Amino acid sequence: MEAVIVAGGGLAGSEAAWQLAESGVRVILYEMRPARPTPAHRTAQLAELVCSNSLKSNRRRSASWLLKEELRRAGSLLLRVADAHAVPAGTALAVDRERFAEAVTRAIEEHPLIEVRREELEQIPLGTPTLIATGPLTSGALAARLQEMAGLENLSFYDSISPIVDAETLNRERLFRASRYGQGGEDYLNSPLTEPEYRTFYEALREAEEVERHPFEDAKYFESCLPIEELARRGYHTLRFGPMRPVGLVDPRTGRQPYAVVQLRPENLRFSSYNLVGFQNHLKFPAQKRVLRLIPGLENAEFLRYGQIHRNTYLNAPRLLAADLSLRPAPDVFIAGQLSGVEGYIECIATGWLAGRALAARVQGRSFAPPPRATALGSLVHYITHADASCYQPANISFDLLPPPSSLPASLARDRQQRRERQCEQALREFAAWLEHPEAQPAGESGWPLLAARSS
Ligand SMILES: Cc1cc2nc3c(=O)[nH]c(=O)nc-3n(C[C@H](O)[C@H](O)[C@H](O)COP(=O)(O)OP(=O)(O)OC[C@H]3O[C@@H](n4cnc5c(N)ncnc54)[C@H](O)[C@@H]3O)c2cc1C
Protein backbone atom coordinates (compact mmCIF):
# COMPACT_ATOMS: atom_id res chain seq x y z
CA MET A 1 0.00 0.00 0.00
CA GLU A 2 1.39 3.45 -0.87
CA ALA A 3 2.28 5.82 1.96
CA VAL A 4 -0.02 8.67 2.92
CA ILE A 5 1.32 12.15 3.62
CA VAL A 6 0.82 13.99 6.89
CA ALA A 7 1.83 17.66 6.85
CA GLY A 8 2.75 19.18 10.23
CA GLY A 9 4.29 17.39 13.20
CA GLY A 10 2.48 19.40 15.86
CA LEU A 11 -0.21 18.11 18.19
CA ALA A 12 -2.75 17.06 15.57
CA GLY A 13 -0.25 15.81 12.98
CA SER A 14 1.69 13.67 15.47
CA GLU A 15 -1.49 12.07 16.79
CA ALA A 16 -2.82 11.51 13.26
CA ALA A 17 0.46 9.96 12.06
CA TRP A 18 0.46 7.61 15.04
CA GLN A 19 -3.16 6.52 14.51
CA LEU A 20 -2.51 5.90 10.81
CA ALA A 21 0.62 3.87 11.51
CA GLU A 22 -1.02 1.89 14.30
CA SER A 23 -3.79 1.04 11.83
CA GLY A 24 -1.14 -0.40 9.50
CA VAL A 25 -0.79 2.55 7.09
CA ARG A 26 2.65 3.81 6.03
CA VAL A 27 3.12 7.54 6.71
CA ILE A 28 5.49 10.21 5.47
CA LEU A 29 5.32 13.04 8.01
CA TYR A 30 6.51 16.46 6.85
CA GLU A 31 7.64 18.85 9.57
CA MET A 32 9.36 22.02 8.44
CA ARG A 33 11.12 22.81 11.71
CA PRO A 34 14.00 23.31 12.40
CA ALA A 35 14.87 24.24 8.79
CA ARG A 36 11.93 26.65 8.71
CA PRO A 37 10.89 27.92 12.12
CA THR A 38 7.51 29.41 13.02
CA PRO A 39 7.20 32.65 15.03
CA ALA A 40 5.96 30.71 18.09
CA HIS A 41 7.82 27.37 18.22
CA ARG A 42 11.16 27.32 20.01
CA THR A 43 12.47 23.77 19.40
CA ALA A 44 12.78 21.14 16.69
CA GLN A 45 10.65 18.64 18.63
CA LEU A 46 7.36 17.29 17.37
CA ALA A 47 4.27 18.13 19.45
CA GLU A 48 5.80 21.24 20.99
CA LEU A 49 3.39 23.12 23.27
CA VAL A 50 3.83 26.70 22.10
CA CYS A 51 2.47 28.48 25.15
CA SER A 52 0.90 27.15 28.35
CA ASN A 53 1.88 23.66 29.51
CA SER A 54 -1.70 22.96 30.61
CA LEU A 55 -4.02 20.64 28.72
CA LYS A 56 -6.87 22.10 30.78
CA SER A 57 -9.10 20.49 33.34
CA ASN A 58 -8.73 16.93 34.48
CA ARG A 59 -11.63 17.37 36.90
CA ARG A 60 -14.09 14.53 36.47
CA ARG A 61 -17.30 15.59 34.74
CA SER A 62 -15.87 18.72 33.09
CA ALA A 63 -16.21 18.92 29.30
CA SER A 64 -12.45 19.01 28.80
CA TRP A 65 -12.04 15.95 31.03
CA LEU A 66 -14.70 14.13 29.03
CA LEU A 67 -12.90 14.74 25.74
CA LYS A 68 -9.60 13.65 27.30
CA GLU A 69 -11.23 10.55 28.76
CA GLU A 70 -12.61 9.57 25.36
CA LEU A 71 -9.17 10.02 23.83
CA ARG A 72 -7.55 7.93 26.57
CA ARG A 73 -10.02 5.13 25.90
CA ALA A 74 -9.38 5.47 22.17
CA GLY A 75 -5.62 4.85 22.50
CA SER A 76 -4.41 8.40 21.89
CA LEU A 77 -0.60 8.55 21.89
CA LEU A 78 -0.48 12.15 23.07
CA LEU A 79 -2.84 11.60 26.00
CA ARG A 80 -0.82 8.57 27.11
CA VAL A 81 2.40 10.61 26.97
CA ALA A 82 0.74 13.58 28.69
CA ASP A 83 -0.45 11.41 31.58
CA ALA A 84 3.02 9.89 31.88
CA HIS A 85 4.67 13.33 32.09
CA ALA A 86 2.08 15.17 34.15
CA VAL A 87 3.27 17.73 36.71
CA PRO A 88 1.27 18.83 39.77
CA ALA A 89 -1.26 21.49 38.71
CA GLY A 90 -4.34 21.15 40.91
CA THR A 91 -7.25 19.87 38.87
CA ALA A 92 -5.58 20.59 35.52
CA LEU A 93 -3.56 18.17 33.41
CA ALA A 94 -0.28 20.04 33.01
CA VAL A 95 2.81 18.42 31.58
CA ASP A 96 6.57 18.78 31.58
CA ARG A 97 6.65 20.28 28.11
CA GLU A 98 10.18 19.12 27.23
CA ARG A 99 9.64 15.53 28.29
CA PHE A 100 6.24 15.48 26.65
CA ALA A 101 7.59 16.65 23.27
CA GLU A 102 10.68 14.43 23.52
CA ALA A 103 8.58 11.34 24.23
CA VAL A 104 6.17 12.05 21.36
CA THR A 105 9.09 12.72 18.99
CA ARG A 106 10.79 9.47 19.99
CA ALA A 107 7.60 7.42 19.60
CA ILE A 108 6.93 8.86 16.14
CA GLU A 109 10.53 8.61 14.91
CA GLU A 110 10.87 5.04 16.11
CA HIS A 111 7.61 3.81 14.60
CA PRO A 112 8.51 1.43 11.76
CA LEU A 113 5.69 2.72 9.54
CA ILE A 114 6.48 6.45 9.92
CA GLU A 115 9.18 8.31 8.01
CA VAL A 116 9.77 11.88 9.26
CA ARG A 117 10.97 14.38 6.66
CA ARG A 118 12.19 17.72 7.99
CA GLU A 119 10.91 19.70 5.03
CA GLU A 120 8.22 22.24 4.33
CA LEU A 121 5.35 20.84 2.29
CA GLU A 122 4.65 23.57 -0.25
CA GLN A 123 2.20 21.79 -2.55
CA ILE A 124 -0.78 19.59 -1.81
CA PRO A 125 0.07 16.46 -3.77
CA LEU A 126 -2.72 15.37 -6.08
CA GLY A 127 -3.57 11.69 -6.12
CA THR A 128 -1.88 10.88 -2.77
CA PRO A 129 -4.08 10.74 0.32
CA THR A 130 -2.91 13.64 2.46
CA LEU A 131 -3.69 14.93 5.94
CA ILE A 132 -2.90 18.56 6.60
CA ALA A 133 -2.32 19.61 10.21
CA THR A 134 0.02 22.56 9.84
CA GLY A 135 -1.67 24.56 12.55
CA PRO A 136 -2.34 28.22 13.31
CA LEU A 137 1.03 29.25 11.84
CA THR A 138 0.83 27.28 8.59
CA SER A 139 3.62 28.35 6.23
CA GLY A 140 2.75 30.96 3.60
CA ALA A 141 3.24 28.68 0.59
CA LEU A 142 0.92 25.98 1.90
CA ALA A 143 -1.66 28.54 3.08
CA ALA A 144 -1.73 29.91 -0.47
CA ARG A 145 -2.37 26.39 -1.89
CA LEU A 146 -5.14 25.89 0.65
CA GLN A 147 -6.69 29.18 -0.36
CA GLU A 148 -6.67 28.12 -3.99
CA MET A 149 -8.33 24.84 -3.09
CA ALA A 150 -10.82 26.17 -0.54
CA GLY A 151 -11.57 29.63 -1.91
CA LEU A 152 -10.02 32.89 -0.77
CA GLU A 153 -12.82 33.75 1.62
CA ASN A 154 -12.74 30.37 3.38
CA LEU A 155 -9.30 30.61 5.01
CA SER A 156 -8.90 33.00 7.94
CA PHE A 157 -5.67 34.28 9.44
CA TYR A 158 -7.02 35.68 12.71
CA ASP A 159 -9.52 34.77 15.39
CA SER A 160 -11.70 37.43 16.85
CA ILE A 161 -13.87 35.82 19.47
CA SER A 162 -16.54 37.37 21.65
CA PRO A 163 -17.46 35.97 25.07
CA ILE A 164 -20.30 33.49 25.64
CA VAL A 165 -22.35 33.30 28.84
CA ASP A 166 -24.39 30.48 30.32
CA ALA A 167 -28.08 31.42 29.95
CA GLU A 168 -28.96 29.98 33.36
CA THR A 169 -26.71 32.48 35.09
CA LEU A 170 -28.31 35.61 33.59
CA ASN A 171 -30.52 37.86 35.68
CA ARG A 172 -33.57 38.16 33.39
CA GLU A 173 -35.13 40.90 35.49
CA ARG A 174 -32.48 43.30 34.20
CA LEU A 175 -32.78 42.24 30.53
CA PHE A 176 -35.41 42.68 27.82
CA ARG A 177 -36.09 40.79 24.63
CA ALA A 178 -36.07 42.75 21.35
CA SER A 179 -34.38 43.03 17.99
CA ARG A 180 -33.17 46.38 16.72
CA TYR A 181 -36.02 48.39 15.09
CA GLY A 182 -38.33 45.47 15.92
CA GLN A 183 -36.88 43.53 12.99
CA GLY A 184 -36.04 39.82 13.18
CA GLY A 185 -38.29 38.70 16.04
CA GLU A 186 -37.29 38.93 19.67
CA ASP A 187 -34.33 36.59 19.66
CA TYR A 188 -31.88 38.97 21.30
CA LEU A 189 -31.63 39.69 24.99
CA ASN A 190 -30.71 43.30 25.66
CA SER A 191 -29.02 44.79 28.66
CA PRO A 192 -29.90 48.50 29.02
CA LEU A 193 -27.36 50.78 30.72
CA THR A 194 -28.05 54.14 32.30
CA GLU A 195 -25.46 56.91 32.00
CA PRO A 196 -23.92 56.16 35.44
CA GLU A 197 -23.85 52.41 34.66
CA TYR A 198 -22.16 53.10 31.33
CA ARG A 199 -19.58 55.34 33.01
CA THR A 200 -18.75 52.69 35.61
CA PHE A 201 -18.40 50.07 32.89
CA TYR A 202 -16.32 52.37 30.69
CA GLU A 203 -13.93 53.31 33.47
CA ALA A 204 -13.42 49.68 34.52
CA LEU A 205 -12.77 48.75 30.91
CA ARG A 206 -10.18 51.50 30.52
CA GLU A 207 -8.32 50.14 33.53
CA ALA A 208 -8.61 46.42 32.69
CA GLU A 209 -5.45 44.43 32.09
CA GLU A 210 -4.79 43.29 28.52
CA VAL A 211 -3.10 40.13 27.29
CA GLU A 212 0.35 40.85 25.89
CA ARG A 213 0.40 40.54 22.14
CA HIS A 214 2.94 38.28 20.43
CA PRO A 215 5.32 40.23 18.19
CA PHE A 216 3.91 38.46 15.09
CA GLU A 217 0.34 39.46 15.89
CA ASP A 218 -0.03 42.46 13.65
CA ALA A 219 -2.29 45.11 15.15
CA LYS A 220 -3.36 46.28 11.67
CA TYR A 221 -5.89 43.49 11.61
CA PHE A 222 -7.89 44.98 14.44
CA GLU A 223 -9.16 47.80 12.25
CA SER A 224 -11.70 45.48 10.68
CA CYS A 225 -12.92 44.02 13.95
CA LEU A 226 -11.92 46.22 16.83
CA PRO A 227 -11.71 44.92 20.39
CA ILE A 228 -13.86 46.76 22.94
CA GLU A 229 -10.86 48.05 24.89
CA GLU A 230 -9.50 49.66 21.71
CA LEU A 231 -12.89 51.30 21.06
CA ALA A 232 -12.88 52.58 24.63
CA ARG A 233 -9.39 54.03 24.13
CA ARG A 234 -10.72 56.07 21.21
CA GLY A 235 -13.16 58.02 23.31
CA TYR A 236 -15.90 57.96 25.93
CA HIS A 237 -18.74 57.65 23.42
CA THR A 238 -17.12 55.36 20.81
CA LEU A 239 -18.67 52.17 22.23
CA ARG A 240 -22.10 53.85 22.14
CA PHE A 241 -21.67 54.28 18.40
CA GLY A 242 -20.37 50.71 18.03
CA PRO A 243 -21.38 47.45 19.76
CA MET A 244 -23.24 49.30 22.56
CA ARG A 245 -25.34 51.56 20.35
CA PRO A 246 -28.88 51.83 21.66
CA VAL A 247 -30.64 53.08 18.50
CA GLY A 248 -33.69 51.11 17.46
CA LEU A 249 -34.12 49.57 20.91
CA VAL A 250 -36.74 50.65 23.46
CA ASP A 251 -36.67 49.35 27.01
CA PRO A 252 -40.28 48.25 27.73
CA ARG A 253 -39.82 49.09 31.41
CA THR A 254 -39.09 52.77 30.78
CA GLY A 255 -40.61 53.15 27.30
CA ARG A 256 -37.38 54.94 26.28
CA GLN A 257 -34.20 54.23 24.39
CA PRO A 258 -31.48 53.39 26.92
CA TYR A 259 -28.21 55.32 27.15
CA ALA A 260 -26.31 52.25 25.92
CA VAL A 261 -27.17 48.61 25.27
CA VAL A 262 -25.31 45.30 25.23
CA GLN A 263 -26.95 42.76 22.93
CA LEU A 264 -26.87 39.04 23.68
CA ARG A 265 -27.50 36.66 20.82
CA PRO A 266 -28.55 33.02 21.37
CA GLU A 267 -25.82 30.54 20.58
CA ASN A 268 -28.04 27.57 19.86
CA LEU A 269 -31.63 26.53 19.38
CA ARG A 270 -31.90 25.52 23.03
CA PHE A 271 -31.13 29.09 24.12
CA SER A 272 -28.76 27.65 26.70
CA SER A 273 -26.03 30.19 26.05
CA TYR A 274 -25.66 33.71 24.67
CA ASN A 275 -22.93 35.55 22.81
CA LEU A 276 -22.09 39.18 23.71
CA VAL A 277 -22.40 40.69 20.25
CA GLY A 278 -19.32 42.62 19.10
CA PHE A 279 -17.55 42.17 22.44
CA GLN A 280 -14.36 40.58 21.08
CA ASN A 281 -11.50 41.65 23.29
CA HIS A 282 -7.94 40.94 24.28
CA LEU A 283 -8.28 41.31 28.05
CA LYS A 284 -6.98 38.83 30.61
CA PHE A 285 -9.70 36.39 31.64
CA PRO A 286 -10.02 37.58 35.29
CA ALA A 287 -10.29 41.16 34.01
CA GLN A 288 -13.01 40.15 31.54
CA LYS A 289 -14.97 38.44 34.28
CA ARG A 290 -14.75 41.51 36.52
CA VAL A 291 -15.59 44.08 33.84
CA LEU A 292 -18.31 42.16 31.98
CA ARG A 293 -20.10 41.39 35.24
CA LEU A 294 -20.69 45.14 35.55
CA ILE A 295 -23.19 44.83 32.66
CA PRO A 296 -26.73 44.80 34.11
CA GLY A 297 -28.09 41.24 34.13
CA LEU A 298 -24.62 39.72 34.02
CA GLU A 299 -23.77 40.28 37.70
CA ASN A 300 -23.40 36.53 38.29
CA ALA A 301 -22.77 35.41 34.73
CA GLU A 302 -20.72 32.27 34.18
CA PHE A 303 -18.58 32.55 31.07
CA LEU A 304 -18.50 29.50 28.84
CA ARG A 305 -15.94 31.21 26.67
CA TYR A 306 -13.98 34.41 27.12
CA GLY A 307 -13.21 36.88 24.37
CA GLN A 308 -9.97 36.35 22.48
CA ILE A 309 -8.11 37.79 19.55
CA HIS A 310 -5.09 36.04 18.14
CA ARG A 311 -3.23 34.92 15.10
CA ASN A 312 -4.74 31.72 13.72
CA THR A 313 -5.08 30.02 10.38
CA TYR A 314 -8.29 28.07 9.99
CA LEU A 315 -10.75 26.96 7.38
CA ASN A 316 -14.44 27.72 7.28
CA ALA A 317 -15.06 24.17 8.46
CA PRO A 318 -18.88 24.02 8.14
CA ARG A 319 -18.57 25.06 4.53
CA LEU A 320 -15.66 22.79 3.63
CA LEU A 321 -15.31 19.75 5.84
CA ALA A 322 -17.23 16.47 5.76
CA ALA A 323 -17.88 14.58 8.99
CA ASP A 324 -14.71 12.47 8.54
CA LEU A 325 -12.73 15.75 8.29
CA SER A 326 -12.03 15.31 4.58
CA LEU A 327 -12.25 18.39 2.37
CA ARG A 328 -15.46 18.41 0.36
CA PRO A 329 -13.79 19.97 -2.73
CA ALA A 330 -10.87 17.48 -2.53
CA PRO A 331 -11.97 14.31 -0.70
CA ASP A 332 -8.43 12.80 -0.63
CA VAL A 333 -7.31 15.67 1.59
CA PHE A 334 -8.06 15.51 5.32
CA ILE A 335 -7.69 18.43 7.75
CA ALA A 336 -6.95 18.35 11.49
CA GLY A 337 -5.92 20.64 14.36
CA GLN A 338 -6.48 24.38 14.47
CA LEU A 339 -6.73 24.43 10.70
CA SER A 340 -9.95 22.39 10.98
CA GLY A 341 -11.61 25.14 13.01
CA VAL A 342 -11.16 23.84 16.54
CA GLU A 343 -9.40 25.77 19.29
CA GLY A 344 -7.05 24.40 21.96
CA TYR A 345 -4.46 21.68 22.54
CA ILE A 346 -6.87 18.86 23.39
CA GLU A 347 -9.26 19.73 20.57
CA CYS A 348 -6.29 19.60 18.14
CA ILE A 349 -5.22 16.21 19.44
CA ALA A 350 -8.84 15.01 19.17
CA THR A 351 -9.27 16.06 15.55
CA GLY A 352 -5.84 14.57 14.76
CA TRP A 353 -6.98 11.29 16.24
CA LEU A 354 -10.23 11.34 14.28
CA ALA A 355 -8.78 12.41 10.94
CA GLY A 356 -6.00 9.81 11.30
CA ARG A 357 -8.48 7.01 11.95
CA ALA A 358 -10.81 8.19 9.19
CA LEU A 359 -7.99 8.42 6.63
CA ALA A 360 -6.77 4.95 7.62
CA ALA A 361 -10.26 3.58 7.03
CA ARG A 362 -10.40 5.35 3.66
CA VAL A 363 -7.13 3.93 2.32
CA GLN A 364 -7.94 0.47 3.67
CA GLY A 365 -11.38 0.49 2.04
CA ARG A 366 -13.32 0.35 5.32
CA SER A 367 -16.37 2.47 6.01
CA PHE A 368 -16.10 4.97 8.85
CA ALA A 369 -18.84 6.90 10.61
CA PRO A 370 -18.18 9.84 12.95
CA PRO A 371 -18.50 9.26 16.71
CA PRO A 372 -22.05 9.55 18.06
CA ARG A 373 -23.43 13.02 18.61
CA ALA A 374 -23.74 12.41 22.38
CA THR A 375 -19.96 12.04 22.77
CA ALA A 376 -17.56 14.96 23.30
CA LEU A 377 -15.61 14.11 20.15
CA GLY A 378 -18.80 13.65 18.12
CA SER A 379 -20.17 16.97 19.37
CA LEU A 380 -16.97 18.83 18.60
CA VAL A 381 -16.87 17.50 15.05
CA HIS A 382 -20.58 18.08 14.67
CA TYR A 383 -20.06 21.69 15.66
CA ILE A 384 -17.25 22.35 13.21
CA THR A 385 -19.13 20.72 10.35
CA HIS A 386 -22.59 22.15 11.10
CA ALA A 387 -22.16 25.59 12.68
CA ASP A 388 -23.26 28.77 10.95
CA ALA A 389 -20.84 29.12 8.03
CA SER A 390 -21.62 32.79 7.46
CA CYS A 391 -19.61 33.89 10.51
CA TYR A 392 -17.72 30.80 11.61
CA GLN A 393 -15.59 30.97 14.75
CA PRO A 394 -13.44 28.12 16.11
CA ALA A 395 -14.60 26.37 19.30
CA ASN A 396 -13.27 24.70 22.40
CA ILE A 397 -15.11 21.72 23.77
CA SER A 398 -17.87 22.71 26.21
CA PHE A 399 -21.10 21.14 27.43
CA ASP A 400 -22.86 23.67 25.30
CA LEU A 401 -21.88 21.66 22.22
CA LEU A 402 -23.33 18.41 23.59
CA PRO A 403 -27.02 17.57 23.24
CA PRO A 404 -29.06 17.37 26.46
CA PRO A 405 -28.94 13.90 28.03
CA SER A 406 -31.70 11.56 26.94
CA SER A 407 -34.22 10.23 29.48
CA LEU A 408 -33.58 12.61 32.36
CA PRO A 409 -36.56 13.32 34.61
CA ALA A 410 -37.62 16.99 34.48
CA SER A 411 -36.72 17.46 38.16
CA LEU A 412 -33.10 16.39 37.49
CA ALA A 413 -32.84 18.24 34.17
CA ARG A 414 -32.85 21.53 36.06
CA ASP A 415 -29.87 20.48 38.16
CA ARG A 416 -26.71 21.28 36.20
CA GLN A 417 -24.50 18.78 38.05
CA GLN A 418 -26.98 15.97 37.50
CA ARG A 419 -27.32 16.88 33.85
CA ARG A 420 -23.58 16.86 33.31
CA GLU A 421 -23.21 13.62 35.19
CA ARG A 422 -25.73 12.01 32.84
CA GLN A 423 -24.15 13.59 29.76
CA CYS A 424 -20.76 12.15 30.71
CA GLU A 425 -22.17 8.68 31.44
CA GLN A 426 -24.05 8.65 28.15
CA ALA A 427 -21.06 9.97 26.21
CA LEU A 428 -18.64 7.38 27.56
CA ARG A 429 -21.14 4.55 27.04
CA GLU A 430 -21.84 5.54 23.44
CA PHE A 431 -18.16 6.20 22.73
CA ALA A 432 -17.22 2.70 23.93
CA ALA A 433 -19.87 1.14 21.70
CA TRP A 434 -18.70 3.21 18.73
CA LEU A 435 -15.05 2.25 19.27
CA GLU A 436 -16.06 -1.40 19.02
CA HIS A 437 -17.78 -0.87 15.67
CA PRO A 438 -16.96 2.54 14.15
CA GLU A 439 -18.26 1.34 10.79
CA ALA A 440 -21.61 0.06 12.11
CA GLN A 441 -23.15 3.44 12.93
CA PRO A 442 -25.49 5.24 10.56
CA ALA A 443 -23.15 6.42 7.84
CA GLY A 444 -22.24 10.02 7.12
CA GLU A 445 -23.95 12.97 8.68
CA SER A 446 -27.44 11.52 8.58
CA GLY A 447 -27.00 10.14 12.10
CA TRP A 448 -26.48 13.68 13.40
CA PRO A 449 -29.53 15.80 13.97
CA LEU A 450 -28.71 19.43 13.31
CA LEU A 451 -28.49 21.25 16.59
CA ALA A 452 -26.06 23.94 17.68
CA ALA A 453 -25.23 26.68 15.20
CA ARG A 454 -22.80 28.85 17.09
CA SER A 455 -22.02 32.20 15.65
CA SER A 456 -20.73 35.53 16.76
C1 LIG B 1 1.06 31.70 20.03
C2 LIG B 1 0.00 30.65 20.31
C3 LIG B 1 -0.23 30.25 21.62
C4 LIG B 1 -1.20 29.27 21.90
N1 LIG B 1 -1.41 28.91 23.19
C5 LIG B 1 -2.29 27.95 23.49
C6 LIG B 1 -2.48 27.53 24.84
O1 LIG B 1 -1.81 28.01 25.76
N2 LIG B 1 -3.40 26.55 25.09
C7 LIG B 1 -4.11 25.98 24.10
O2 LIG B 1 -4.93 25.09 24.40
N3 LIG B 1 -3.97 26.36 22.82
C8 LIG B 1 -3.07 27.33 22.48
N4 LIG B 1 -2.90 27.72 21.16
C9 LIG B 1 -3.78 27.17 20.14
C10 LIG B 1 -3.45 25.72 19.68
O3 LIG B 1 -3.97 24.82 20.61
C11 LIG B 1 -1.98 25.42 19.46
O4 LIG B 1 -1.48 26.28 18.50
C12 LIG B 1 -1.75 23.96 18.98
O5 LIG B 1 -0.38 23.66 19.02
C13 LIG B 1 -2.26 23.73 17.57
O6 LIG B 1 -2.07 22.39 17.22
P1 LIG B 1 -1.91 22.01 15.68
O7 LIG B 1 -1.54 20.57 15.65
O8 LIG B 1 -3.09 22.45 14.93
O9 LIG B 1 -0.69 22.90 15.18
P2 LIG B 1 0.82 22.95 15.71
O10 LIG B 1 0.95 22.26 17.01
O11 LIG B 1 1.27 24.36 15.59
O12 LIG B 1 1.58 22.09 14.63
C14 LIG B 1 1.69 22.48 13.28
C15 LIG B 1 3.05 22.06 12.78
O13 LIG B 1 3.10 22.22 11.38
C16 LIG B 1 4.37 22.72 10.99
N5 LIG B 1 4.20 23.34 9.66
C17 LIG B 1 3.55 24.50 9.34
N6 LIG B 1 3.53 24.65 7.99
C18 LIG B 1 4.17 23.56 7.47
C19 LIG B 1 4.44 23.13 6.15
N7 LIG B 1 4.05 23.81 5.08
N8 LIG B 1 5.12 21.95 5.97
C20 LIG B 1 5.53 21.23 7.03
N9 LIG B 1 5.30 21.59 8.31
C21 LIG B 1 4.60 22.74 8.53
C22 LIG B 1 4.74 23.65 12.13
O14 LIG B 1 6.15 23.80 12.21
C23 LIG B 1 4.19 22.90 13.34
O15 LIG B 1 5.11 22.06 13.94
C24 LIG B 1 -1.95 28.69 20.85
C25 LIG B 1 -1.72 29.10 19.54
C26 LIG B 1 -0.76 30.07 19.27
C27 LIG B 1 -0.50 30.49 17.85
PDBQT file of the ligand as one rigid body, heavy atoms in Angstrom, charges set to zero:
ROOT
HETATM    1  C1  LIG A 501       1.056  31.699  20.027  1.00  0.00    +0.000 C 
HETATM    2  C2  LIG A 501      -0.001  30.652  20.309  1.00  0.00    +0.000 A 
HETATM    3  C3  LIG A 501      -0.233  30.254  21.617  1.00  0.00    +0.000 A 
HETATM    4  C4  LIG A 501      -1.198  29.272  21.900  1.00  0.00    +0.000 A 
HETATM    5  N1  LIG A 501      -1.406  28.912  23.194  1.00  0.00    +0.000 NA
HETATM    6  C5  LIG A 501      -2.291  27.949  23.486  1.00  0.00    +0.000 A 
HETATM    7  C6  LIG A 501      -2.479  27.527  24.843  1.00  0.00    +0.000 A 
HETATM    8  O1  LIG A 501      -1.813  28.012  25.759  1.00  0.00    +0.000 OA
HETATM    9  N2  LIG A 501      -3.398  26.552  25.094  1.00  0.00    +0.000 N 
HETATM   10  C7  LIG A 501      -4.111  25.980  24.102  1.00  0.00    +0.000 A 
HETATM   11  O2  LIG A 501      -4.934  25.089  24.402  1.00  0.00    +0.000 OA
HETATM   12  N3  LIG A 501      -3.968  26.356  22.820  1.00  0.00    +0.000 NA
HETATM   13  C8  LIG A 501      -3.070  27.329  22.477  1.00  0.00    +0.000 A 
HETATM   14  N4  LIG A 501      -2.902  27.723  21.164  1.00  0.00    +0.000 N 
HETATM   15  C9  LIG A 501      -3.782  27.165  20.135  1.00  0.00    +0.000 C 
HETATM   16  C10 LIG A 501      -3.450  25.722  19.683  1.00  0.00    +0.000 C 
HETATM   17  O3  LIG A 501      -3.967  24.817  20.610  1.00  0.00    +0.000 OA
HETATM   18  C11 LIG A 501      -1.984  25.419  19.459  1.00  0.00    +0.000 C 
HETATM   19  O4  LIG A 501      -1.479  26.285  18.498  1.00  0.00    +0.000 OA
HETATM   20  C12 LIG A 501      -1.752  23.960  18.980  1.00  0.00    +0.000 C 
HETATM   21  O5  LIG A 501      -0.384  23.659  19.023  1.00  0.00    +0.000 OA
HETATM   22  C13 LIG A 501      -2.259  23.731  17.574  1.00  0.00    +0.000 C 
HETATM   23  O6  LIG A 501      -2.073  22.394  17.216  1.00  0.00    +0.000 OA
HETATM   24  P1  LIG A 501      -1.915  22.006  15.680  1.00  0.00    +0.000 P 
HETATM   25  O7  LIG A 501      -1.535  20.571  15.646  1.00  0.00    +0.000 OA
HETATM   26  O8  LIG A 501      -3.092  22.446  14.931  1.00  0.00    +0.000 OA
HETATM   27  O9  LIG A 501      -0.690  22.899  15.180  1.00  0.00    +0.000 OA
HETATM   28  P2  LIG A 501       0.819  22.951  15.707  1.00  0.00    +0.000 P 
HETATM   29  O10 LIG A 501       0.953  22.263  17.009  1.00  0.00    +0.000 OA
HETATM   30  O11 LIG A 501       1.266  24.361  15.595  1.00  0.00    +0.000 OA
HETATM   31  O12 LIG A 501       1.575  22.086  14.625  1.00  0.00    +0.000 OA
HETATM   32  C14 LIG A 501       1.689  22.477  13.284  1.00  0.00    +0.000 C 
HETATM   33  C15 LIG A 501       3.055  22.055  12.784  1.00  0.00    +0.000 C 
HETATM   34  O13 LIG A 501       3.101  22.216  11.376  1.00  0.00    +0.000 OA
HETATM   35  C16 LIG A 501       4.369  22.720  10.993  1.00  0.00    +0.000 C 
HETATM   36  N5  LIG A 501       4.199  23.338   9.664  1.00  0.00    +0.000 N 
HETATM   37  C17 LIG A 501       3.555  24.497   9.339  1.00  0.00    +0.000 A 
HETATM   38  N6  LIG A 501       3.526  24.648   7.994  1.00  0.00    +0.000 NA
HETATM   39  C18 LIG A 501       4.169  23.560   7.474  1.00  0.00    +0.000 A 
HETATM   40  C19 LIG A 501       4.438  23.125   6.146  1.00  0.00    +0.000 A 
HETATM   41  N7  LIG A 501       4.047  23.808   5.077  1.00  0.00    +0.000 N 
HETATM   42  N8  LIG A 501       5.120  21.952   5.967  1.00  0.00    +0.000 NA
HETATM   43  C20 LIG A 501       5.531  21.230   7.035  1.00  0.00    +0.000 A 
HETATM   44  N9  LIG A 501       5.301  21.592   8.314  1.00  0.00    +0.000 NA
HETATM   45  C21 LIG A 501       4.602  22.738   8.528  1.00  0.00    +0.000 A 
HETATM   46  C22 LIG A 501       4.744  23.647  12.129  1.00  0.00    +0.000 C 
HETATM   47  O14 LIG A 501       6.152  23.805  12.208  1.00  0.00    +0.000 OA
HETATM   48  C23 LIG A 501       4.186  22.898  13.344  1.00  0.00    +0.000 C 
HETATM   49  O15 LIG A 501       5.112  22.056  13.945  1.00  0.00    +0.000 OA
HETATM   50  C24 LIG A 501      -1.954  28.694  20.847  1.00  0.00    +0.000 A 
HETATM   51  C25 LIG A 501      -1.717  29.101  19.542  1.00  0.00    +0.000 A 
HETATM   52  C26 LIG A 501      -0.761  30.065  19.270  1.00  0.00    +0.000 A 
HETATM   53  C27 LIG A 501      -0.505  30.488  17.848  1.00  0.00    +0.000 C 
ENDROOT
TORSDOF 0
